[in-house]
Amino acid sequence: MKVKFYTLGCKVNQYESQAIGEKLQKHGFEITSDKNADVFVVNSCTVTASADQKTRQAVRRFKRNNPDSIVILTGCMPQAYPEKSKELIEADIVLGNKNNSLLPELLLQYKAEGKRIFSVCEHQKGDPFGGDTISGFEERTRAYLKIQDGCNRFCSYCIIPYARGRIRSRKPQNAIEEITKISEQGIKEVVITGIHVASYGKDFEENTISEINEKLGTSKKEYKLIDLLEDIWSKGIIVIVAAGNKGPKDKSISPLGMSKNIFTVGCHDLDYNKEGITLCEKYSGRGPSSYSLKKPDIVAPGTNIFSTCNKCRRNGKHYTDIYESKSGTSFATPLVAGAAALLLEKKSTLTPDEIKFRLCYSATDLKEPWNKQGWGMLNINRALEL
């Protein structure tokens, strides 16, 4: 049977769709983009009313266009709003994201019995980090890796803790093993993601820290996101992070970017000037940092990058507000990650330190203070010539 995924929302959902898809393949199902598939899986988002509407529309559309197909609703919407999701009678199987790894088994059960299945389990305090792993990423050169799930903040306006549960962190040795497995499939770039990534490791208890130290040969009293990234670097994988957007004051480099090893990217306007306004100059992170005077390591263009807009609206047959202009270090960083991937494409044996050296040494000096430009502006052509 052919299975088509329709994934809404964040990178965590994208990762989980890939994980579920790989598990379905192990059960003999074929993943397809065919609009006439036998099974449709809607992996939902519920952070906005618009996301809920898109989910309902997708479920109904798939069943209307393919009445003999099996439609499955999973993700955050049924987890946060089980009763509302149960009312979507077009969905043959409804399950939350807590137990979405059971989707293949429930699909086989539905095929055998033909009875509608509703399976949503509430998140509980102390739930372990769950879910399946991935080995690649369907039809992509960039993969996502989920290292954290949940949030403990319970803000009055936010549904996330109810949809995703409390903070749960993935053990670092498992994360490193999966990155290695993904890279063996030829994928050059992995984006680390989670629901509240900055809280990674906060749920690790003393016995978990002891296990981590034993597995990785360390002696740490706590284990945070920065520790994971530095351990990933030590395994021969280059880590590239944004300098943050809290500049231009000194010591505004992001906490992750302060590491001596991790490659930290700032953004720069270059000659871009719109009505006398320089955008990146106002907020790109600046050194010195607490650990290293020379930060950021490098800068790249990050001004007025056109990106898809979350305010996109449909007006009849047409869409409005599809794109918007954004600026910041988050838009400069992918350029440097792409340059690193090109270097690895040219010479796969390069170490993280060698890649960092080539990109820094080949950068164009902008004749500006180090805490603003680092080694200078990214120069991909020169880096490839070294």
Secondary structure per residue as TSV (DSSP state, phi and psi in degrees):
chain	resnum	aa	ss	phi	psi
A	1	M	-	360.0	144.7
A	2	K	E	-94.6	134.2
A	3	V	E	-119.8	128.9
A	4	K	E	-113.2	133.2
A	5	F	E	-100.3	141.2
A	6	Y	E	-128.0	105.1
A	7	T	E	-109.7	126.1
A	8	L	-	-107.9	152.7
A	9	G	S	93.7	-145.1
A	10	C	S	-83.3	178.4
A	11	K	H	-65.5	-29.5
A	12	V	H	-61.9	-41.9
A	13	N	H	-63.3	-39.4
A	14	Q	H	-61.1	-43.6
A	15	Y	H	-62.2	-46.7
A	16	E	H	-67.0	-34.3
A	17	S	H	-61.9	-42.0
A	18	Q	H	-62.7	-43.7
A	19	A	H	-63.9	-43.3
A	20	I	H	-65.2	-40.6
A	21	G	H	-60.7	-43.3
A	22	E	H	-64.4	-36.9
A	23	K	H	-68.7	-37.6
A	24	L	H	-62.6	-39.7
A	25	Q	H	-61.7	-36.5
A	26	K	H	-66.3	-22.3
A	27	H	T	-92.7	7.7
A	28	G	T	95.8	4.0
A	29	F	-	-86.1	155.3
A	30	E	E	-110.6	127.2
A	31	I	E	-84.7	133.0
A	32	T	-	-142.4	162.7
A	33	S	-	-105.5	6.5
A	34	D	-	-65.0	127.4
A	35	K	T	-70.8	-10.4
A	36	N	T	-108.3	42.4
A	37	A	-	-70.2	168.8
A	38	D	S	-87.1	-28.2
A	39	V	E	-133.5	135.2
A	40	F	E	-119.3	124.7
A	41	V	E	-110.0	116.7
A	42	V	E	-101.4	108.4
A	43	N	E	-95.2	105.4
A	44	S	E	-90.7	159.1
A	45	C	-	-119.3	151.2
A	46	T	-	-138.8	22.5
A	47	V	S	-74.1	-18.4
A	48	T	S	-136.9	161.5
A	49	A	H	-63.4	-32.7
A	50	S	H	-64.0	-39.2
A	51	A	H	-64.6	-41.9
A	52	D	H	-61.7	-40.7
A	53	Q	H	-63.8	-43.2
A	54	K	H	-62.6	-36.7
A	55	T	H	-64.7	-49.3
A	56	R	H	-60.4	-42.8
A	57	Q	H	-62.5	-41.5
A	58	A	H	-64.7	-46.4
A	59	V	H	-59.1	-47.1
A	60	R	H	-68.4	-38.4
A	61	R	H	-65.6	-44.5
A	62	F	H	-62.5	-40.8
A	63	K	H	-72.4	-36.2
A	64	R	H	-66.7	-43.6
A	65	N	H	-78.7	-22.3
A	66	N	-	-137.0	71.8
A	67	P	T	-60.1	-24.2
A	68	D	T	-91.2	-0.5
A	69	S	S	-82.1	167.6
A	70	I	E	-102.1	122.2
A	71	V	E	-107.5	126.9
A	72	I	E	-117.1	129.3
A	73	L	E	-110.4	121.8
A	74	T	E	-138.3	-175.1
A	75	G	E	100.3	-156.2
A	76	C	H	-76.7	-30.9
A	77	M	H	-63.4	-52.7
A	78	P	H	-65.4	-28.3
A	79	Q	H	-68.5	-43.0
A	80	A	H	-83.5	-35.0
A	81	Y	-	-129.1	70.6
A	82	P	H	-62.1	-40.2
A	83	E	H	-68.8	-40.9
A	84	K	H	-63.7	-38.7
A	85	S	H	-68.3	-35.7
A	86	K	H	-62.7	-28.5
A	87	E	T	-73.2	-13.4
A	88	L	-	-78.0	85.9
A	89	I	T	-67.7	-15.3
A	90	E	T	-71.6	-18.8
A	91	A	-	-84.4	119.5
A	92	D	S	-77.1	-31.3
A	93	I	E	-131.2	129.4
A	94	V	E	-124.1	122.4
A	95	L	E	-145.5	148.4
A	96	G	-	-79.6	175.3
A	97	N	S	-77.1	-15.5
A	98	K	T	-63.9	-38.3
A	99	N	T	-118.2	29.9
A	100	N	G	-68.0	-15.1
A	101	S	G	-68.7	-14.0
A	102	L	G	-85.9	2.3
A	103	L	H	-55.1	-46.0
A	104	P	H	-58.6	-42.7
A	105	E	H	-65.9	-40.7
A	106	L	H	-68.2	-34.6
A	107	L	H	-64.3	-43.9
A	108	L	H	-63.9	-37.0
A	109	Q	H	-64.3	-43.2
A	110	Y	H	-63.9	-41.0
A	111	K	H	-60.7	-36.9
A	112	A	H	-77.6	-38.2
A	113	E	H	-104.6	-26.9
A	114	G	-	71.8	15.5
A	115	K	-	-106.0	139.9
A	116	R	-	-58.7	141.1
A	117	I	E	-119.1	128.7
A	118	F	E	-123.8	116.8
A	119	S	E	-141.8	94.1
A	120	V	-	-126.6	117.4
A	121	C	-	-106.4	133.0
A	122	E	-	-68.2	145.1
A	123	H	-	-69.5	144.7
A	124	Q	-	-124.5	150.3
A	125	K	T	-63.3	130.8
A	126	G	T	93.7	2.8
A	127	D	-	-57.2	140.2
A	128	P	-	-78.0	163.0
A	129	F	-	-67.0	123.5
A	130	G	-	-122.2	-172.4
A	131	G	-	103.0	165.5
A	132	D	-	-91.9	165.2
A	133	T	-	-95.5	169.7
A	134	I	-	-123.7	161.4
A	135	S	S	-116.9	-9.8
A	136	G	S	-166.8	-162.7
A	137	F	-	-144.6	119.8
A	138	E	T	-54.9	120.5
A	139	E	T	57.3	32.9
A	140	R	-	-136.6	154.2
A	141	T	S	-98.7	-7.0
A	142	R	E	-121.8	134.6
A	143	A	E	-113.8	158.1
A	144	Y	E	-108.0	147.9
A	145	L	E	-130.3	116.6
A	146	K	E	-83.3	120.3
A	147	I	E	-113.1	-8.0
A	148	Q	E	-153.1	150.9
A	149	D	E	-141.2	153.3
A	150	G	-	83.4	171.1
A	151	C	-	-152.8	141.2
A	152	N	S	-102.6	4.6
A	153	R	-	-80.4	-33.4
A	154	F	-	50.9	51.1
A	155	C	-	-64.1	145.0
A	156	S	T	-62.0	-25.8
A	157	Y	T	-96.9	-1.5
A	158	C	-	-116.5	136.0
A	159	I	-	-92.8	-8.9
A	160	I	H	-54.7	-46.8
A	161	P	H	-59.4	-28.6
A	162	Y	H	-81.1	-31.9
A	163	A	H	-81.2	-29.1
A	164	R	H	-120.4	-8.4
A	165	G	-	80.6	-168.7
A	166	R	S	-83.8	171.4
A	167	I	-	-58.4	129.8
A	168	R	E	-140.5	128.0
A	169	S	E	-112.4	145.5
A	170	R	-	-82.3	140.2
A	171	K	-	-64.3	135.0
A	172	P	H	-59.2	-38.0
A	173	Q	H	-62.9	-34.1
A	174	N	H	-69.7	-39.9
A	175	A	H	-63.4	-44.2
A	176	I	H	-65.3	-39.8
A	177	E	H	-61.8	-40.3
A	178	E	H	-71.2	-38.6
A	179	I	H	-59.5	-43.0
A	180	T	H	-61.0	-42.9
A	181	K	H	-64.9	-40.3
A	182	I	H	-65.1	-42.5
A	183	S	H	-64.8	-29.8
A	184	E	T	-67.5	-16.2
A	185	Q	T	-88.4	5.4
A	186	G	T	91.8	3.2
A	187	I	-	-80.4	125.6
A	188	K	-	-92.1	-17.0
A	189	E	E	-134.3	131.8
A	190	V	E	-124.9	127.0
A	191	V	E	-99.4	119.3
A	192	I	E	-79.0	130.7
A	193	T	E	-141.0	167.3
A	194	G	E	-177.8	177.9
A	195	I	S	-77.7	-41.2
A	196	H	S	-141.9	75.8
A	197	V	G	-57.8	-34.2
A	198	A	G	-63.2	-18.5
A	199	S	G	-89.9	5.4
A	200	Y	T	-53.4	131.7
A	201	G	T	89.6	-12.0
A	202	K	T	-67.0	-20.4
A	203	D	T	-93.3	-2.0
A	204	F	-	-70.8	125.0
A	205	E	-	-89.3	174.7
A	206	E	H	-58.8	-40.4
A	207	N	H	-68.5	-31.2
A	208	T	H	-69.0	-41.5
A	209	I	H	-61.1	-40.5
A	210	S	H	-63.2	-41.3
A	211	E	H	-64.4	-41.2
A	212	I	H	-62.5	-45.8
A	213	N	H	-60.4	-39.4
A	214	E	H	-67.1	-42.3
A	215	K	H	-70.1	-38.9
A	216	L	H	-101.4	-2.4
A	217	G	T	69.9	35.2
A	218	T	-	-114.3	179.5
A	219	S	-	-141.9	55.3
A	220	K	-	-94.6	148.0
A	221	K	S	-89.4	-20.0
A	222	E	-	-145.7	164.3
A	223	Y	-	-139.5	111.9
A	224	K	-	-113.8	-178.1
A	225	L	H	-59.3	-40.4
A	226	I	H	-61.4	-35.6
A	227	D	H	-65.9	-41.3
A	228	L	H	-61.7	-46.5
A	229	L	H	-63.9	-38.5
A	230	E	H	-69.3	-34.2
A	231	D	H	-69.8	-35.6
A	232	I	H	-62.3	-43.4
A	233	W	H	-59.3	-42.1
A	234	S	H	-66.2	-17.9
A	235	K	T	-90.1	9.6
A	236	G	T	89.9	20.9
A	237	I	-	-116.8	123.7
A	238	I	-	-73.0	137.3
A	239	V	-	-116.6	125.1
A	240	I	E	-122.3	125.2
A	241	V	E	-130.0	160.8
A	242	A	E	-79.7	147.9
A	243	A	-	-72.9	-13.8
A	244	G	-	95.5	165.8
A	245	N	S	-118.6	36.3
A	246	K	S	-104.8	11.1
A	247	G	-	-75.0	-175.1
A	248	P	S	-93.3	14.3
A	249	K	S	-69.7	156.0
A	250	D	T	-63.0	156.9
A	251	K	T	57.8	37.1
A	252	S	-	-107.8	13.1
A	253	I	-	-63.1	141.3
A	254	S	-	-59.6	150.9
A	255	P	T	-53.2	-39.9
A	256	L	G	-68.8	-36.4
A	257	G	G	-72.7	-8.5
A	258	M	G	-79.5	-12.1
A	259	S	S	-63.1	142.8
A	260	K	S	-67.1	-35.3
A	261	N	S	-79.4	-49.6
A	262	I	S	-59.3	136.4
A	263	F	E	-80.7	114.6
A	264	T	E	-105.8	128.9
A	265	V	E	-114.9	126.2
A	266	G	E	-101.7	170.8
A	267	C	E	-116.3	154.6
A	268	H	E	-143.4	141.4
A	269	D	-	-75.1	-18.3
A	270	L	T	55.3	-128.2
A	271	D	T	-95.0	6.6
A	272	Y	-	-70.6	127.7
A	273	N	-	-150.3	112.7
A	274	K	B	-109.8	110.7
A	275	E	T	54.8	38.1
A	276	G	T	77.4	5.5
A	277	I	B	-101.2	127.5
A	278	T	-	-105.3	120.0
A	279	L	S	-80.5	-59.0
A	280	C	G	-63.6	-28.0
A	281	E	G	-59.2	-23.5
A	282	K	G	-84.2	-19.1
A	283	Y	T	-145.0	-5.5
A	284	S	S	-62.1	134.5
A	285	G	-	-56.3	143.3
A	286	R	-	-123.1	147.3
A	287	G	-	-84.8	-174.8
A	288	P	-	-74.2	161.6
A	289	S	-	-103.2	174.0
A	290	S	S	-67.8	-25.2
A	291	Y	S	-109.6	-21.7
A	292	S	-	-150.3	132.2
A	293	L	S	-71.9	-28.4
A	294	K	S	-96.0	78.3
A	295	K	-	-139.1	143.7
A	296	P	S	-69.7	169.2
A	297	D	S	-77.2	-35.2
A	298	I	E	-158.2	160.7
A	299	V	E	-123.2	159.1
A	300	A	E	-146.2	159.7
A	301	P	E	-60.1	132.9
A	302	G	-	-142.7	24.2
A	303	T	S	-105.4	133.4
A	304	N	S	49.9	53.4
A	305	I	E	-86.6	127.1
A	306	F	E	-80.9	129.2
A	307	S	E	-135.0	157.1
A	308	T	E	-62.7	148.0
A	309	C	-	-109.3	135.0
A	310	N	T	-76.4	-0.4
A	311	K	T	-98.5	12.7
A	312	C	-	-55.8	133.1
A	313	R	E	-130.2	147.7
A	314	R	E	-96.4	132.8
A	315	N	E	-126.7	90.7
A	316	G	T	68.3	-122.1
A	317	K	T	-88.7	-2.2
A	318	H	E	-118.4	161.4
A	319	Y	E	-116.2	145.3
A	320	T	E	-119.8	159.5
A	321	D	S	55.0	43.3
A	322	I	-	-72.7	-38.6
A	323	Y	E	-124.4	154.3
A	324	E	E	-144.0	158.7
A	325	S	E	-90.0	130.4
A	326	K	E	-132.3	158.9
A	327	S	-	-140.6	156.4
A	328	G	S	142.3	173.1
A	329	T	H	-66.0	-25.2
A	330	S	H	-66.7	-21.2
A	331	F	H	-93.5	-21.9
A	332	A	H	-80.5	-35.2
A	333	T	H	-60.2	-43.0
A	334	P	H	-60.0	-27.5
A	335	L	H	-65.2	-40.9
A	336	V	H	-70.8	-38.2
A	337	A	H	-62.1	-39.3
A	338	G	H	-65.1	-38.6
A	339	A	H	-64.4	-40.4
A	340	A	H	-63.0	-39.6
A	341	A	H	-64.1	-37.7
A	342	L	H	-64.9	-39.4
A	343	L	H	-63.6	-40.4
A	344	L	H	-69.2	-31.8
A	345	E	H	-64.8	-36.9
A	346	K	H	-76.3	-40.3
A	347	K	-	-145.0	99.1
A	348	S	T	-70.6	-13.0
A	349	T	T	-88.2	0.0
A	350	L	-	-63.6	136.8
A	351	T	-	-85.9	164.1
A	352	P	H	-54.8	-41.8
A	353	D	H	-64.1	-38.5
A	354	E	H	-68.0	-39.1
A	355	I	H	-64.8	-45.6
A	356	K	H	-60.0	-43.7
A	357	F	H	-61.5	-46.7
A	358	R	H	-63.1	-42.4
A	359	L	H	-69.7	-37.9
A	360	C	H	-72.3	-45.7
A	361	Y	H	-66.0	-29.1
A	362	S	T	-90.1	-4.5
A	363	A	S	-64.7	151.3
A	364	T	B	-86.0	121.1
A	365	D	-	-69.8	121.1
A	366	L	-	-91.4	4.0
A	367	K	S	60.1	37.1
A	368	E	S	-120.4	165.9
A	369	P	-	-56.8	148.6
A	370	W	H	-60.6	-38.6
A	371	N	H	-68.9	-7.2
A	372	K	H	-104.2	-37.0
A	373	Q	H	-117.9	-12.4
A	374	G	T	62.4	-136.5
A	375	W	T	-71.0	-19.5
A	376	G	-	135.4	-165.0
A	377	M	B	-82.6	134.9
A	378	L	-	-49.5	130.2
A	379	N	-	-130.5	91.6
A	380	I	H	-65.1	-43.3
A	381	N	H	-59.8	-44.4
A	382	R	H	-66.6	-38.2
A	383	A	H	-62.4	-38.0
A	384	L	H	-72.8	-19.9
A	385	E	H	-83.6	-19.4
A	386	L	-	-66.8	360.0
